[in-house]
Amino acid sequence: MGVMPKNPPESMQHHLRHRLTEHARSRWPQLAGVDVRFRAGFAYIAGTLPDGQALPLCRLRFGGVLHTWGFALYLASRDGYQDNVLPSGYPTGSPVEALDCACGLYLNDPTVRTNTPSTI
């Protein structure tokens, strides 16, 4: 049996939750909040809509560095996550860039693809 990937340290989890929540508050007013759950080396990001409904957005793969995470977009058609590239053209980037990419798609804001990538 293989070794289960580890979640980031608790302090890094707290930082990621705080940063994504603050960014969503300022950039995505359509969301009432952001939920970040950690499991087996991944951070699962979901938006909370004003009616309380959870909107799965993306999954981040922890690679050991706070500022750079692998990116997978949630695909409702498959009810799962698919590795993807960010608007920068890279499969890894900042968590904020990943949130913006997923929200741009699911909240219908195509300008995200033309904005400069954000950093955490």
C-alpha positions as CSV (number, residue, x, y, z in Angstrom):
1,M,0.0,0.0,0.0
2,G,1.3,3.5,-0.9
3,V,2.1,6.3,1.5
4,M,-0.8,8.7,1.9
5,P,0.1,12.3,1.0
6,K,0.3,14.6,4.0
7,N,-1.8,17.7,4.5
8,P,0.1,21.0,5.0
9,P,0.9,22.0,8.6
10,E,-1.9,23.5,10.6
11,S,-0.5,27.0,10.4
12,M,-0.4,26.8,6.6
13,Q,-4.0,25.5,6.5
14,H,-5.1,28.4,8.6
15,H,-3.2,30.9,6.3
16,L,-4.8,29.4,3.2
17,R,-8.3,29.5,4.6
18,H,-7.8,33.1,5.7
19,R,-6.3,34.3,2.4
20,L,-9.0,32.6,0.3
21,T,-11.8,33.9,2.5
22,E,-10.4,37.5,2.4
23,H,-9.9,37.4,-1.4
24,A,-13.4,36.0,-2.0
25,R,-14.9,38.7,0.2
26,S,-13.3,41.4,-1.9
27,R,-13.4,39.9,-5.4
28,W,-16.4,37.6,-5.4
29,P,-19.4,39.3,-3.6
30,Q,-21.7,36.6,-5.2
31,L,-20.3,34.2,-2.5
32,A,-21.4,34.3,1.1
33,G,-18.2,32.5,2.0
34,V,-15.6,29.9,1.1
35,D,-15.1,26.5,2.6
36,V,-11.6,24.9,2.5
37,R,-11.3,21.2,3.6
38,F,-8.1,19.2,3.7
39,R,-7.8,15.6,2.9
40,A,-4.8,13.4,1.8
41,G,-2.6,16.3,0.6
42,F,-5.5,18.1,-1.2
43,A,-7.4,21.3,-0.3
44,Y,-11.0,21.2,-1.6
45,I,-12.4,24.6,-2.2
46,A,-16.2,25.3,-2.3
47,G,-18.0,28.5,-2.4
48,T,-21.1,29.1,-0.3
49,L,-23.9,30.9,-2.1
50,P,-26.2,33.3,-0.3
51,D,-28.9,30.7,0.0
52,G,-26.5,28.4,1.8
53,Q,-25.9,26.0,-1.1
54,A,-22.3,24.7,-1.5
55,L,-20.7,25.2,-4.9
56,P,-17.7,22.9,-5.4
57,L,-15.0,25.0,-7.2
58,C,-11.6,23.4,-7.3
59,R,-9.1,21.2,-5.7
60,L,-5.5,22.2,-4.8
61,R,-2.7,19.7,-4.6
62,F,-0.2,20.5,-1.8
63,G,3.4,20.2,-3.1
64,G,5.2,21.5,0.0
65,V,5.2,25.2,-0.9
66,L,2.6,27.7,0.5
67,H,2.5,29.9,-2.7
68,T,2.3,27.2,-5.4
69,W,-0.3,24.5,-5.6
70,G,-1.5,22.1,-8.3
71,F,-4.9,22.9,-9.7
72,A,-7.9,20.8,-10.6
73,L,-11.2,22.2,-11.6
74,Y,-14.5,20.7,-10.3
75,L,-16.5,19.4,-13.2
76,A,-20.2,19.1,-12.4
77,S,-20.7,16.9,-15.5
78,R,-18.4,14.3,-13.9
79,D,-19.1,15.1,-10.3
80,G,-15.4,15.1,-9.8
81,Y,-12.1,17.0,-10.2
82,Q,-10.0,17.2,-13.4
83,D,-6.4,18.4,-13.4
84,N,-6.3,21.6,-15.4
85,V,-4.3,24.7,-16.3
86,L,-4.7,28.2,-14.9
87,P,-5.1,31.3,-17.0
88,S,-1.3,31.7,-16.8
89,G,-1.0,28.5,-18.8
90,Y,0.6,26.6,-15.9
91,P,-0.9,23.6,-14.0
92,T,0.3,25.1,-10.7
93,G,0.0,28.6,-9.3
94,S,-1.3,30.5,-6.3
95,P,-4.4,29.5,-4.5
96,V,-5.9,32.9,-5.2
97,E,-5.3,32.4,-8.9
98,A,-7.0,29.0,-8.7
99,L,-10.0,30.5,-6.8
100,D,-10.3,33.2,-9.4
101,C,-10.2,30.8,-12.3
102,A,-12.9,28.5,-10.8
103,C,-15.1,31.4,-9.8
104,G,-14.7,33.0,-13.2
105,L,-16.1,29.9,-14.7
106,Y,-18.8,29.1,-12.2
107,L,-19.9,32.7,-11.5
108,N,-19.7,33.7,-15.1
109,D,-16.9,36.3,-15.1
110,P,-14.7,35.8,-18.2
111,T,-12.5,38.8,-17.3
112,V,-10.6,36.4,-14.9
113,R,-8.8,35.0,-17.9
114,T,-7.3,38.4,-18.8
115,N,-6.3,39.6,-15.4
116,T,-2.8,39.3,-14.0
117,P,-2.4,36.3,-11.8
118,S,-2.7,36.9,-8.0
119,T,-0.3,35.6,-5.4
120,I,-1.2,34.4,-2.0
